[in-house]
Amino acid sequence: MNRMMSHPVLSGAGAGVALLVVAGVAAAPVQADHVAVELVSETTALVPGRSATLGLRFVHEPHWHTYWINPGDSGLATKLSWRLPPDFRAGEIRWPVPQRFDVGGLFNFGYDGEALLPVQIDIPASAKAVSSVQLAVEARWLVCREECVPGKATLTLDLPLAAEAATDPRWQAAFAAARAAQPQPAQWTGAAHDRADRIDVTLTNSGRGADLSSSPALDAFVVQRQVVGYAPPQISRSVNGLTISFAKSEYFTTAPAALDLLLVSGVPPDASAWSVHAPLSPTKKAPP
């Protein structure tokens, strides 16, 4: 049975909770169905009053993938629930640019191979230097090829509190790649329009942003779900900008006030991406 085609029908086989207790800065990853998962730190210590970056690191089996914040036609975004010491604060996942996966005519957005989802952790200035503190997260994900398997693990990481922190060379390249894959705010202005059966987004170059008019490989991803379809959009170029035309989602009900989208040039991991906020104008109704 192809469970992705009828998603969200999920298999529980082998998807139990894995508990990882780390002694020191890092430990062996949890090996779950079709993916290995671990919690890693960019630095070897935490500094009171500063921020640190942790990451959920996935190593997928070939042809399997997990999901972006908007998973596309099917799938579920990875979810994190943190358990931290008092006054420590975890931010949201800083989602790297996703890939588009075509699975039997369904289009999903996410990550394969090795992928790292970074999260900023704020350490209170009142934290006292101790031998170590424990940071814990419950991670839930869905890993898919044509079938899908849910995964869940509770991961813990023990790190010392210190006056200074050095970069951990084991994860330096992975965090650098995740940082390079973050979309940058676009210097383009955007406007979205409801065209009955399509949503068109017009981007205008202010003269300060990257010139994408001649880029051979452009794609776009919308953060909001069930507004546009997930097949590749039609992209047309003009002298001063771009028009990105999406088929409207078959589940579309109410237009949001704006669309948040990523404009991507190239293919991950060598892609460049920009985030655009485009106010959405509703369809103009003809006068009675």
PyRosetta script that sets phi, psi and omega in degrees:
from pyrosetta import init, pose_from_sequence

init()
pose = pose_from_sequence("MNRMMSHPVLSGAGAGVALLVVAGVAAAPVQADHVAVELVSETTALVPGRSATLGLRFVHEPHWHTYWINPGDSGLATKLSWRLPPDFRAGEIRWPVPQRFDVGGLFNFGYDGEALLPVQIDIPASAKAVSSVQLAVEARWLVCREECVPGKATLTLDLPLAAEAATDPRWQAAFAAARAAQPQPAQWTGAAHDRADRIDVTLTNSGRGADLSSSPALDAFVVQRQVVGYAPPQISRSVNGLTISFAKSEYFTTAPAALDLLLVSGVPPDASAWSVHAPLSPTKKAPP")
pose.set_psi(1, 133.8)
pose.set_omega(1, 177.5)
pose.set_phi(2, -88.6)
pose.set_psi(2, 98.0)
pose.set_omega(2, -174.0)
pose.set_phi(3, -74.7)
pose.set_psi(3, -22.9)
pose.set_omega(3, 177.5)
pose.set_phi(4, -67.9)
pose.set_psi(4, -36.3)
pose.set_omega(4, -178.2)
pose.set_phi(5, -65.4)
pose.set_psi(5, -24.9)
pose.set_omega(5, 179.6)
pose.set_phi(6, -115.0)
pose.set_psi(6, 24.0)
pose.set_omega(6, -177.7)
pose.set_phi(7, -54.0)
pose.set_psi(7, 145.3)
pose.set_omega(7, 9.9)
pose.set_phi(8, -97.0)
pose.set_psi(8, 71.3)
pose.set_omega(8, 167.4)
pose.set_phi(9, -91.6)
pose.set_psi(9, 117.5)
pose.set_omega(9, -169.8)
pose.set_phi(10, -119.0)
pose.set_psi(10, 146.7)
pose.set_omega(10, 176.6)
pose.set_phi(11, -94.4)
pose.set_psi(11, 137.0)
pose.set_omega(11, 177.1)
pose.set_phi(12, -93.7)
pose.set_psi(12, 0.0)
pose.set_omega(12, -175.4)
pose.set_phi(13, -62.6)
pose.set_psi(13, 124.8)
pose.set_omega(13, 176.3)
pose.set_phi(14, 66.8)
pose.set_psi(14, 19.9)
pose.set_omega(14, -174.1)
pose.set_phi(15, -111.1)
pose.set_psi(15, 32.4)
pose.set_omega(15, -178.8)
pose.set_phi(16, -74.6)
pose.set_psi(16, 173.6)
pose.set_omega(16, -179.7)
pose.set_phi(17, -75.0)
pose.set_psi(17, 130.7)
pose.set_omega(17, 173.7)
pose.set_phi(18, -109.9)
pose.set_psi(18, 130.3)
pose.set_omega(18, -177.8)
pose.set_phi(19, -107.1)
pose.set_psi(19, 121.8)
pose.set_omega(19, -179.5)
pose.set_phi(20, -116.3)
pose.set_psi(20, 117.5)
pose.set_omega(20, 174.8)
pose.set_phi(21, -108.3)
pose.set_psi(21, 121.7)
pose.set_omega(21, -172.6)
pose.set_phi(22, -100.1)
pose.set_psi(22, 130.3)
pose.set_omega(22, 173.0)
pose.set_phi(23, -105.7)
pose.set_psi(23, 112.2)
pose.set_omega(23, -175.1)
pose.set_phi(24, 98.5)
pose.set_psi(24, -158.5)
pose.set_omega(24, -173.1)
pose.set_phi(25, -77.8)
pose.set_psi(25, -33.2)
pose.set_omega(25, -177.0)
pose.set_phi(26, -150.0)
pose.set_psi(26, 163.2)
pose.set_omega(26, 178.1)
pose.set_phi(27, -144.7)
pose.set_psi(27, 176.6)
pose.set_omega(27, -179.2)
pose.set_phi(28, -63.0)
pose.set_psi(28, 145.8)
pose.set_omega(28, 179.6)
pose.set_phi(29, -71.2)
pose.set_psi(29, 157.5)
pose.set_omega(29, 170.9)
pose.set_phi(30, -76.4)
pose.set_psi(30, 127.4)
pose.set_omega(30, 176.7)
pose.set_phi(31, -95.6)
pose.set_psi(31, 104.1)
pose.set_omega(31, 178.1)
pose.set_phi(32, -103.5)
pose.set_psi(32, -176.3)
pose.set_omega(32, 179.4)
pose.set_phi(33, -61.9)
pose.set_psi(33, 114.4)
pose.set_omega(33, 170.4)
pose.set_phi(34, 69.5)
pose.set_psi(34, 8.0)
pose.set_omega(34, 179.7)
pose.set_phi(35, -159.0)
pose.set_psi(35, 141.9)
pose.set_omega(35, 170.6)
pose.set_phi(36, -103.2)
pose.set_psi(36, 139.6)
pose.set_omega(36, -173.6)
pose.set_phi(37, -132.3)
pose.set_psi(37, 137.9)
pose.set_omega(37, 174.5)
pose.set_phi(38, -151.4)
pose.set_psi(38, 156.3)
pose.set_omega(38, 175.6)
pose.set_phi(39, -100.4)
pose.set_psi(39, 124.0)
pose.set_omega(39, -176.8)
pose.set_phi(40, -129.9)
pose.set_psi(40, 161.1)
pose.set_omega(40, -179.5)
pose.set_phi(41, -120.7)
pose.set_psi(41, 140.4)
pose.set_omega(41, 178.3)
pose.set_phi(42, -68.6)
pose.set_psi(42, -27.1)
pose.set_omega(42, -177.9)
pose.set_phi(43, -121.4)
pose.set_psi(43, 163.0)
pose.set_omega(43, -176.6)
pose.set_phi(44, -87.0)
pose.set_psi(44, -3.7)
pose.set_omega(44, -179.9)
pose.set_phi(45, -155.1)
pose.set_psi(45, 167.9)
pose.set_omega(45, 175.4)
pose.set_phi(46, -110.6)
pose.set_psi(46, 141.3)
pose.set_omega(46, -177.9)
pose.set_phi(47, -113.8)
pose.set_psi(47, 121.3)
pose.set_omega(47, 178.8)
pose.set_phi(48, -55.5)
pose.set_psi(48, 136.9)
pose.set_omega(48, 179.6)
pose.set_phi(49, 83.9)
pose.set_psi(49, 0.0)
pose.set_omega(49, 179.6)
pose.set_phi(50, -120.9)
pose.set_psi(50, 176.4)
pose.set_omega(50, 175.8)
pose.set_phi(51, -106.4)
pose.set_psi(51, 150.7)
pose.set_omega(51, 174.4)
pose.set_phi(52, -127.7)
pose.set_psi(52, 161.9)
pose.set_omega(52, 178.4)
pose.set_phi(53, -117.9)
pose.set_psi(53, 120.9)
pose.set_omega(53, 171.9)
pose.set_phi(54, -104.6)
pose.set_psi(54, 165.2)
pose.set_omega(54, 179.1)
pose.set_phi(55, -146.4)
pose.set_psi(55, 140.8)
pose.set_omega(55, 169.5)
pose.set_phi(56, -89.8)
pose.set_psi(56, 114.8)
pose.set_omega(56, -174.5)
pose.set_phi(57, -102.6)
pose.set_psi(57, 123.5)
pose.set_omega(57, 176.3)
pose.set_phi(58, -107.6)
pose.set_psi(58, 138.3)
pose.set_omega(58, 167.0)
pose.set_phi(59, -124.1)
pose.set_psi(59, 106.0)
pose.set_omega(59, -174.3)
pose.set_phi(60, -86.4)
pose.set_psi(60, 146.8)
pose.set_omega(60, 166.7)
pose.set_phi(61, -65.5)
pose.set_psi(61, 153.9)
pose.set_omega(61, 179.7)
pose.set_phi(62, -53.7)
pose.set_psi(62, 135.8)
pose.set_omega(62, 175.2)
pose.set_phi(63, 78.1)
pose.set_psi(63, 3.0)
pose.set_omega(63, 176.9)
pose.set_phi(64, -107.1)
pose.set_psi(64, 152.1)
pose.set_omega(64, -178.5)
pose.set_phi(65, -147.4)
pose.set_psi(65, 156.3)
pose.set_omega(65, 168.9)
pose.set_phi(66, -112.5)
pose.set_psi(66, -175.5)
pose.set_omega(66, -160.9)
pose.set_phi(67, -120.6)
pose.set_psi(67, 153.5)
pose.set_omega(67, 174.3)
pose.set_phi(68, -79.5)
pose.set_psi(68, 176.1)
pose.set_omega(68, 179.8)
pose.set_phi(69, -57.4)
pose.set_psi(69, -36.8)
pose.set_omega(69, 169.7)
pose.set_phi(70, -108.9)
pose.set_psi(70, 107.8)
pose.set_omega(70, -172.2)
pose.set_phi(71, -76.1)
pose.set_psi(71, -11.2)
pose.set_omega(71, -179.4)
pose.set_phi(72, 96.3)
pose.set_psi(72, -145.2)
pose.set_omega(72, -175.0)
pose.set_phi(73, -63.7)
pose.set_psi(73, -32.0)
pose.set_omega(73, -179.7)
pose.set_phi(74, -150.3)
pose.set_psi(74, 165.9)
pose.set_omega(74, 179.4)
pose.set_phi(75, 111.3)
pose.set_psi(75, 178.0)
pose.set_omega(75, 179.8)
pose.set_phi(76, -140.2)
pose.set_psi(76, 135.3)
pose.set_omega(76, 176.7)
pose.set_phi(77, -67.5)
pose.set_psi(77, 147.1)
pose.set_omega(77, 175.1)
pose.set_phi(78, -63.3)
pose.set_psi(78, 136.9)
pose.set_omega(78, -179.0)
pose.set_phi(79, -120.6)
pose.set_psi(79, 140.9)
pose.set_omega(79, 179.2)
pose.set_phi(80, -124.8)
pose.set_psi(80, 133.8)
pose.set_omega(80, 173.9)
pose.set_phi(81, -123.6)
pose.set_psi(81, 116.3)
pose.set_omega(81, -171.9)
pose.set_phi(82, -95.0)
pose.set_psi(82, 147.0)
pose.set_omega(82, 168.8)
pose.set_phi(83, -126.6)
pose.set_psi(83, 108.5)
pose.set_omega(83, -170.9)
pose.set_phi(84, -123.5)
pose.set_psi(84, 162.4)
pose.set_omega(84, 174.5)
pose.set_phi(85, -62.2)
pose.set_psi(85, 163.6)
pose.set_omega(85, -178.9)
pose.set_phi(86, -54.5)
pose.set_psi(86, 134.7)
pose.set_omega(86, 175.4)
pose.set_phi(87, 72.6)
pose.set_psi(87, -0.4)
pose.set_omega(87, 169.3)
pose.set_phi(88, -76.2)
pose.set_psi(88, 146.4)
pose.set_omega(88, -177.9)
pose.set_phi(89, -132.9)
pose.set_psi(89, 135.1)
pose.set_omega(89, 176.6)
pose.set_phi(90, -107.6)
pose.set_psi(90, 135.3)
pose.set_omega(90, 176.3)
pose.set_phi(91, -85.2)
pose.set_psi(91, -173.3)
pose.set_omega(91, 176.7)
pose.set_phi(92, -79.6)
pose.set_psi(92, 162.6)
pose.set_omega(92, 174.1)
pose.set_phi(93, -61.0)
pose.set_psi(93, 133.0)
pose.set_omega(93, 173.5)
pose.set_phi(94, -92.6)
pose.set_psi(94, 91.9)
pose.set_omega(94, -169.1)
pose.set_phi(95, -68.1)
pose.set_psi(95, 121.9)
pose.set_omega(95, 171.1)
pose.set_phi(96, -68.5)
pose.set_psi(96, 166.0)
pose.set_omega(96, 178.1)
pose.set_phi(97, -60.6)
pose.set_psi(97, 131.3)
pose.set_omega(97, -178.9)
pose.set_phi(98, -86.4)
pose.set_psi(98, 170.2)
pose.set_omega(98, 167.8)
pose.set_phi(99, -101.6)
pose.set_psi(99, 161.0)
pose.set_omega(99, 174.9)
pose.set_phi(100, -104.4)
pose.set_psi(100, 123.4)
pose.set_omega(100, -179.9)
pose.set_phi(101, -110.0)
pose.set_psi(101, 127.4)
pose.set_omega(101, 175.7)
pose.set_phi(102, -97.5)
pose.set_psi(102, 111.1)
pose.set_omega(102, -178.6)
pose.set_phi(103, -119.1)
pose.set_psi(103, 93.2)
pose.set_omega(103, 178.6)
pose.set_phi(104, 60.0)
pose.set_psi(104, 36.1)
pose.set_omega(104, -179.5)
pose.set_phi(105, 89.8)
pose.set_psi(105, -6.0)
pose.set_omega(105, 171.0)
pose.set_phi(106, -95.4)
pose.set_psi(106, 142.0)
pose.set_omega(106, -177.8)
pose.set_phi(107, -113.9)
pose.set_psi(107, 120.3)
pose.set_omega(107, -179.4)
pose.set_phi(108, -116.6)
pose.set_psi(108, 153.3)
pose.set_omega(108, -177.6)
pose.set_phi(109, -119.5)
pose.set_psi(109, 128.5)
pose.set_omega(109, 179.6)
pose.set_phi(110, 175.0)
pose.set_psi(110, -143.9)
pose.set_omega(110, -167.1)
pose.set_phi(111, -139.5)
pose.set_psi(111, 141.7)
pose.set_omega(111, 171.1)
pose.set_phi(112, -128.5)
pose.set_psi(112, -174.7)
pose.set_omega(112, -179.0)
pose.set_phi(113, 60.1)
pose.set_psi(113, -135.6)
pose.set_omega(113, 174.8)
pose.set_phi(114, -97.4)
pose.set_psi(114, 129.0)
pose.set_omega(114, -179.6)
pose.set_phi(115, -140.0)
pose.set_psi(115, 143.9)
pose.set_omega(115, 179.5)
pose.set_phi(116, -128.7)
pose.set_psi(116, 126.8)
pose.set_omega(116, 177.8)
pose.set_phi(117, -103.2)
pose.set_psi(117, 105.7)
pose.set_omega(117, -176.1)
pose.set_phi(118, -81.6)
pose.set_psi(118, 148.7)
pose.set_omega(118, 178.0)
pose.set_phi(119, -139.1)
pose.set_psi(119, 132.6)
pose.set_omega(119, 176.8)
pose.set_phi(120, -84.2)
pose.set_psi(120, 133.4)
pose.set_omega(120, 175.9)
pose.set_phi(121, -114.7)
pose.set_psi(121, 124.1)
pose.set_omega(121, 177.6)
pose.set_phi(122, -95.2)
pose.set_psi(122, 126.2)
pose.set_omega(122, -178.6)
pose.set_phi(123, -101.5)
pose.set_psi(123, 127.6)
pose.set_omega(123, -178.0)
pose.set_phi(124, -67.8)
pose.set_psi(124, 147.0)
pose.set_omega(124, 178.4)
pose.set_phi(125, -64.4)
pose.set_psi(125, -22.6)
pose.set_omega(125, -178.6)
pose.set_phi(126, -78.2)
pose.set_psi(126, -8.4)
pose.set_omega(126, -178.9)
pose.set_phi(127, -63.8)
pose.set_psi(127, 133.7)
pose.set_omega(127, -177.9)
pose.set_phi(128, -95.2)
pose.set_psi(128, 144.3)
pose.set_omega(128, 178.6)
pose.set_phi(129, -62.8)
pose.set_psi(129, 120.2)
pose.set_omega(129, 177.8)
pose.set_phi(130, -135.3)
pose.set_psi(130, 170.7)
pose.set_omega(130, -177.4)
pose.set_phi(131, -62.0)
pose.set_psi(131, -36.0)
pose.set_omega(131, 176.9)
pose.set_phi(132, -168.8)
pose.set_psi(132, 155.7)
pose.set_omega(132, 168.7)
pose.set_phi(133, -124.6)
pose.set_psi(133, 154.5)
pose.set_omega(133, -178.3)
pose.set_phi(134, -106.6)
pose.set_psi(134, 129.0)
pose.set_omega(134, 174.8)
pose.set_phi(135, -110.3)
pose.set_psi(135, 129.4)
pose.set_omega(135, -176.7)
pose.set_phi(136, -128.8)
pose.set_psi(136, 144.7)
pose.set_omega(136, 177.4)
pose.set_phi(137, -142.2)
pose.set_psi(137, 137.6)
pose.set_omega(137, 168.8)
pose.set_phi(138, -96.4)
pose.set_psi(138, 118.6)
pose.set_omega(138, -179.3)
pose.set_phi(139, -106.7)
pose.set_psi(139, 135.6)
pose.set_omega(139, 174.5)
pose.set_phi(140, -126.1)
pose.set_psi(140, 134.3)
pose.set_omega(140, -178.7)
pose.set_phi(141, -145.4)
pose.set_psi(141, 168.8)
pose.set_omega(141, 171.1)
pose.set_phi(142, -125.5)
pose.set_psi(142, 127.6)
pose.set_omega(142, 179.6)
pose.set_phi(143, -114.7)
pose.set_psi(143, 131.3)
pose.set_omega(143, -171.8)
pose.set_phi(144, -135.8)
pose.set_psi(144, 149.6)
pose.set_omega(144, 164.1)
pose.set_phi(145, -120.9)
pose.set_psi(145, -92.8)
pose.set_omega(145, 163.0)
pose.set_phi(146, -102.2)
pose.set_psi(146, -36.2)
pose.set_omega(146, 170.1)
pose.set_phi(147, -92.8)
pose.set_psi(147, 165.1)
pose.set_omega(147, -177.4)
pose.set_phi(148, -127.2)
pose.set_psi(148, 143.7)
pose.set_omega(148, 178.5)
pose.set_phi(149, -132.1)
pose.set_psi(149, 125.1)
pose.set_omega(149, 177.0)
pose.set_phi(150, -76.9)
pose.set_psi(150, 149.1)
pose.set_omega(150, 177.8)
pose.set_phi(151, -131.6)
pose.set_psi(151, 151.0)
pose.set_omega(151, -180.0)
pose.set_phi(152, -151.1)
pose.set_psi(152, 134.7)
pose.set_omega(152, 177.2)
pose.set_phi(153, -149.7)
pose.set_psi(153, 143.0)
pose.set_omega(153, 169.9)
pose.set_phi(154, -101.7)
pose.set_psi(154, 117.9)
pose.set_omega(154, -174.6)
pose.set_phi(155, -114.7)
pose.set_psi(155, 135.9)
pose.set_omega(155, 176.6)
pose.set_phi(156, -126.5)
pose.set_psi(156, 151.0)
pose.set_omega(156, -178.3)
pose.set_phi(157, -139.4)
pose.set_psi(157, 126.8)
pose.set_omega(157, 177.9)
pose.set_phi(158, -101.1)
pose.set_psi(158, 124.3)
pose.set_omega(158, 179.9)
pose.set_phi(159, -132.4)
pose.set_psi(159, 142.8)
pose.set_omega(159, 176.9)
pose.set_phi(160, -76.2)
pose.set_psi(160, 154.8)
pose.set_omega(160, 168.5)
pose.set_phi(161, -96.5)
pose.set_psi(161, 129.9)
pose.set_omega(161, -174.2)
pose.set_phi(162, -147.4)
pose.set_psi(162, 167.3)
pose.set_omega(162, 179.7)
pose.set_phi(163, -71.6)
pose.set_psi(163, -27.4)
pose.set_omega(163, 179.0)
pose.set_phi(164, -140.5)
pose.set_psi(164, 158.3)
pose.set_omega(164, -179.7)
pose.set_phi(165, -135.7)
pose.set_psi(165, 134.8)
pose.set_omega(165, 178.0)
pose.set_phi(166, -98.0)
pose.set_psi(166, 153.9)
pose.set_omega(166, 174.9)
pose.set_phi(167, -68.9)
pose.set_psi(167, 135.2)
pose.set_omega(167, 177.7)
pose.set_phi(168, -80.7)
pose.set_psi(168, 114.2)
pose.set_omega(168, -174.6)
pose.set_phi(169, -63.3)
pose.set_psi(169, -22.3)
pose.set_omega(169, -179.7)
pose.set_phi(170, -65.1)
pose.set_psi(170, -31.6)
pose.set_omega(170, -174.1)
pose.set_phi(171, -114.8)
pose.set_psi(171, 5.0)
pose.set_omega(171, -176.3)
pose.set_phi(172, -57.1)
pose.set_psi(172, -46.7)
pose.set_omega(172, -177.9)
pose.set_phi(173, -67.0)
pose.set_psi(173, -38.7)
pose.set_omega(173, -178.5)
pose.set_phi(174, -66.2)
pose.set_psi(174, -42.2)
pose.set_omega(174, 178.0)
pose.set_phi(175, -69.5)
pose.set_psi(175, -36.4)
pose.set_omega(175, 177.2)
pose.set_phi(176, -63.2)
pose.set_psi(176, -40.9)
pose.set_omega(176, 179.5)
pose.set_phi(177, -66.9)
pose.set_psi(177, -40.6)
pose.set_omega(177, 178.6)
pose.set_phi(178, -65.7)
pose.set_psi(178, -36.7)
pose.set_omega(178, 178.4)
pose.set_phi(179, -68.7)
pose.set_psi(179, -40.6)
pose.set_omega(179, 178.9)
pose.set_phi(180, -65.9)
pose.set_psi(180, -24.9)
pose.set_omega(180, -178.4)
pose.set_phi(181, -89.1)
pose.set_psi(181, 5.1)
pose.set_omega(181, 176.4)
pose.set_phi(182, -77.9)
pose.set_psi(182, 134.2)
pose.set_omega(182, 175.5)
pose.set_phi(183, -67.0)
pose.set_psi(183, 142.9)
pose.set_omega(183, 178.3)
pose.set_phi(184, -100.0)
pose.set_psi(184, 147.7)
pose.set_omega(184, 177.0)
pose.set_phi(185, -58.4)
pose.set_psi(185, 130.9)
pose.set_omega(185, -177.1)
pose.set_phi(186, -77.7)
pose.set_psi(186, 146.2)
pose.set_omega(186, 171.7)
pose.set_phi(187, -93.8)
pose.set_psi(187, 27.1)
pose.set_omega(187, 177.3)
pose.set_phi(188, -109.7)
pose.set_psi(188, 148.8)
pose.set_omega(188, 172.7)
pose.set_phi(189, -97.3)
pose.set_psi(189, 142.5)
pose.set_omega(189, -175.9)
pose.set_phi(190, -125.8)
pose.set_psi(190, 147.8)
pose.set_omega(190, 174.5)
pose.set_phi(191, -143.3)
pose.set_psi(191, 130.8)
pose.set_omega(191, -179.6)
pose.set_phi(192, -109.3)
pose.set_psi(192, 146.8)
pose.set_omega(192, -176.9)
pose.set_phi(193, -135.3)
pose.set_psi(193, 133.2)
pose.set_omega(193, 175.8)
pose.set_phi(194, -83.0)
pose.set_psi(194, 114.5)
pose.set_omega(194, -177.0)
pose.set_phi(195, -109.0)
pose.set_psi(195, 37.9)
pose.set_omega(195, 179.0)
pose.set_phi(196, 75.3)
pose.set_psi(196, -73.4)
pose.set_omega(196, -178.8)
pose.set_phi(197, -104.5)
pose.set_psi(197, 0.2)
pose.set_omega(197, -178.5)
pose.set_phi(198, -139.6)
pose.set_psi(198, 160.1)
pose.set_omega(198, 169.5)
pose.set_phi(199, -117.8)
pose.set_psi(199, 119.5)
pose.set_omega(199, 179.7)
pose.set_phi(200, -106.0)
pose.set_psi(200, 134.0)
pose.set_omega(200, 176.0)
pose.set_phi(201, -117.8)
pose.set_psi(201, 121.7)
pose.set_omega(201, 178.5)
pose.set_phi(202, -103.5)
pose.set_psi(202, 125.2)
pose.set_omega(202, 178.5)
pose.set_phi(203, -112.9)
pose.set_psi(203, 131.9)
pose.set_omega(203, -178.3)
pose.set_phi(204, -118.3)
pose.set_psi(204, 128.4)
pose.set_omega(204, -179.6)
pose.set_phi(205, -76.2)
pose.set_psi(205, 124.9)
pose.set_omega(205, 179.6)
pose.set_phi(206, -78.0)
pose.set_psi(206, -6.0)
pose.set_omega(206, -176.2)
pose.set_phi(207, 95.6)
pose.set_psi(207, -10.4)
pose.set_omega(207, -179.7)
pose.set_phi(208, -105.1)
pose.set_psi(208, -18.7)
pose.set_omega(208, -175.5)
pose.set_phi(209, -89.3)
pose.set_psi(209, 178.1)
pose.set_omega(209, 178.5)
pose.set_phi(210, -64.3)
pose.set_psi(210, 142.5)
pose.set_omega(210, 177.5)
pose.set_phi(211, -86.1)
pose.set_psi(211, 106.8)
pose.set_omega(211, -177.4)
pose.set_phi(212, -101.5)
pose.set_psi(212, 5.9)
pose.set_omega(212, -173.6)
pose.set_phi(213, -63.7)
pose.set_psi(213, -24.8)
pose.set_omega(213, -178.1)
pose.set_phi(214, -112.7)
pose.set_psi(214, 7.2)
pose.set_omega(214, -179.3)
pose.set_phi(215, -65.2)
pose.set_psi(215, 127.8)
pose.set_omega(215, -175.1)
pose.set_phi(216, -75.7)
pose.set_psi(216, -20.8)
pose.set_omega(216, -175.5)
pose.set_phi(217, -131.4)
pose.set_psi(217, 99.6)
pose.set_omega(217, 178.0)
pose.set_phi(218, -120.0)
pose.set_psi(218, 142.8)
pose.set_omega(218, 175.2)
pose.set_phi(219, -143.0)
pose.set_psi(219, 166.7)
pose.set_omega(219, 179.5)
pose.set_phi(220, -146.0)
pose.set_psi(220, 141.2)
pose.set_omega(220, 179.9)
pose.set_phi(221, -128.0)
pose.set_psi(221, 133.9)
pose.set_omega(221, 178.3)
pose.set_phi(222, -100.3)
pose.set_psi(222, 132.2)
pose.set_omega(222, -178.8)
pose.set_phi(223, -69.5)
pose.set_psi(223, -42.9)
pose.set_omega(223, -177.7)
pose.set_phi(224, -67.9)
pose.set_psi(224, 140.2)
pose.set_omega(224, 179.9)
pose.set_phi(225, -90.3)
pose.set_psi(225, 155.7)
pose.set_omega(225, 172.3)
pose.set_phi(226, 56.2)
pose.set_psi(226, 35.7)
pose.set_omega(226, 172.8)
pose.set_phi(227, -112.9)
pose.set_psi(227, -50.8)
pose.set_omega(227, 178.2)
pose.set_phi(228, -117.4)
pose.set_psi(228, 160.8)
pose.set_omega(228, 173.1)
pose.set_phi(229, -72.2)
pose.set_psi(229, 166.0)
pose.set_omega(229, -171.6)
pose.set_phi(230, -105.9)
pose.set_psi(230, 2.5)
pose.set_omega(230, 171.4)
pose.set_phi(231, -69.0)
pose.set_psi(231, 157.2)
pose.set_omega(231, 179.2)
pose.set_phi(232, -55.2)
pose.set_psi(232, 135.4)
pose.set_omega(232, -179.7)
pose.set_phi(233, -76.0)
pose.set_psi(233, 164.2)
pose.set_omega(233, 171.0)
pose.set_phi(234, -85.6)
pose.set_psi(234, 128.9)
pose.set_omega(234, -178.4)
pose.set_phi(235, -122.0)
pose.set_psi(235, 123.1)
pose.set_omega(235, 177.2)
pose.set_phi(236, -119.8)
pose.set_psi(236, 149.0)
pose.set_omega(236, -175.3)
pose.set_phi(237, -111.7)
pose.set_psi(237, 147.0)
pose.set_omega(237, 172.6)
pose.set_phi(238, -131.7)
pose.set_psi(238, -178.0)
pose.set_omega(238, -177.2)
pose.set_phi(239, -61.2)
pose.set_psi(239, -40.9)
pose.set_omega(239, -173.0)
pose.set_phi(240, -109.2)
pose.set_psi(240, 5.6)
pose.set_omega(240, -178.0)
pose.set_phi(241, 177.5)
pose.set_psi(241, -158.5)
pose.set_omega(241, -175.6)
pose.set_phi(242, -135.5)
pose.set_psi(242, 152.1)
pose.set_omega(242, 168.5)
pose.set_phi(243, -122.1)
pose.set_psi(243, 125.4)
pose.set_omega(243, -179.9)
pose.set_phi(244, -111.5)
pose.set_psi(244, 118.7)
pose.set_omega(244, -174.3)
pose.set_phi(245, -113.9)
pose.set_psi(245, 117.2)
pose.set_omega(245, 179.4)
pose.set_phi(246, -106.2)
pose.set_psi(246, 139.4)
pose.set_omega(246, 165.8)
pose.set_phi(247, -64.5)
pose.set_psi(247, 142.6)
pose.set_omega(247, 179.6)
pose.set_phi(248, -73.1)
pose.set_psi(248, 144.0)
pose.set_omega(248, 178.8)
pose.set_phi(249, -63.6)
pose.set_psi(249, 142.7)
pose.set_omega(249, 176.1)
pose.set_phi(250, -68.1)
pose.set_psi(250, -15.1)
pose.set_omega(250, 178.7)
pose.set_phi(251, -98.4)
pose.set_psi(251, 7.8)
pose.set_omega(251, -178.1)
pose.set_phi(252, -60.9)
pose.set_psi(252, 131.1)
pose.set_omega(252, 175.9)
pose.set_phi(253, -125.2)
pose.set_psi(253, -54.5)
pose.set_omega(253, -177.4)
pose.set_phi(254, -129.6)
pose.set_psi(254, 132.9)
pose.set_omega(254, -179.9)
pose.set_phi(255, -73.2)
pose.set_psi(255, 132.4)
pose.set_omega(255, 173.6)
pose.set_phi(256, -72.0)
pose.set_psi(256, 167.1)
pose.set_omega(256, 179.3)
pose.set_phi(257, -68.4)
pose.set_psi(257, -27.1)
pose.set_omega(257, -178.2)
pose.set_phi(258, -156.1)
pose.set_psi(258, 161.5)
pose.set_omega(258, 172.5)
pose.set_phi(259, -109.1)
pose.set_psi(259, 138.0)
pose.set_omega(259, 170.8)
pose.set_phi(260, -108.5)
pose.set_psi(260, 121.5)
pose.set_omega(260, -176.6)
pose.set_phi(261, -136.2)
pose.set_psi(261, 158.8)
pose.set_omega(261, 173.0)
pose.set_phi(262, -105.2)
pose.set_psi(262, 131.4)
pose.set_omega(262, 171.6)
pose.set_phi(263, -104.3)
pose.set_psi(263, 122.3)
pose.set_omega(263, -170.4)
pose.set_phi(264, -119.8)
pose.set_psi(264, 130.0)
pose.set_omega(264, 175.2)
pose.set_phi(265, -112.5)
pose.set_psi(265, 122.6)
pose.set_omega(265, -178.1)
pose.set_phi(266, 91.9)
pose.set_psi(266, -173.7)
pose.set_omega(266, -175.1)
pose.set_phi(267, -121.4)
pose.set_psi(267, 130.1)
pose.set_omega(267, 176.2)
pose.set_phi(268, -55.6)
pose.set_psi(268, 143.8)
pose.set_omega(268, 9.5)
pose.set_phi(269, -88.9)
pose.set_psi(269, 8.0)
pose.set_omega(269, -177.6)
pose.set_phi(270, -104.6)
pose.set_psi(270, 23.4)
pose.set_omega(270, -177.4)
pose.set_phi(271, -88.9)
pose.set_psi(271, 155.7)
pose.set_omega(271, 167.6)
pose.set_phi(272, -112.6)
pose.set_psi(272, 142.8)
pose.set_omega(272, -174.9)
pose.set_phi(273, -141.0)
pose.set_psi(273, 149.5)
pose.set_omega(273, 179.3)
pose.set_phi(274, -132.3)
pose.set_psi(274, 143.2)
pose.set_omega(274, 176.1)
pose.set_phi(275, -97.0)
pose.set_psi(275, 138.0)
pose.set_omega(275, -177.5)
pose.set_phi(276, -132.6)
pose.set_psi(276, 133.4)
pose.set_omega(276, 173.7)
pose.set_phi(277, -106.2)
pose.set_psi(277, 118.1)
pose.set_omega(277, -174.1)
pose.set_phi(278, -122.5)
pose.set_psi(278, 108.3)
pose.set_omega(278, 174.7)
pose.set_phi(279, -56.2)
pose.set_psi(279, 141.0)
pose.set_omega(279, -174.5)
pose.set_phi(280, -106.9)
pose.set_psi(280, 122.1)
pose.set_omega(280, 176.8)
pose.set_phi(281, -94.2)
pose.set_psi(281, 132.4)
pose.set_omega(281, -179.5)
pose.set_phi(282, -72.3)
pose.set_psi(282, 165.8)
pose.set_omega(282, 177.2)
pose.set_phi(283, -63.1)
pose.set_psi(283, 134.5)
pose.set_omega(283, 175.5)
pose.set_phi(284, -80.1)
pose.set_psi(284, 124.0)
pose.set_omega(284, 179.2)
pose.set_phi(285, -84.4)
pose.set_psi(285, 140.8)
pose.set_omega(285, 178.4)
pose.set_phi(286, -68.2)
pose.set_psi(286, 144.7)
pose.set_omega(286, 179.0)
pose.set_phi(287, -64.1)
pose.set_psi(287, 146.6)
pose.set_omega(287, -179.4)
pose.set_phi(288, -65.9)
pose.dump_pdb("model.pdb")
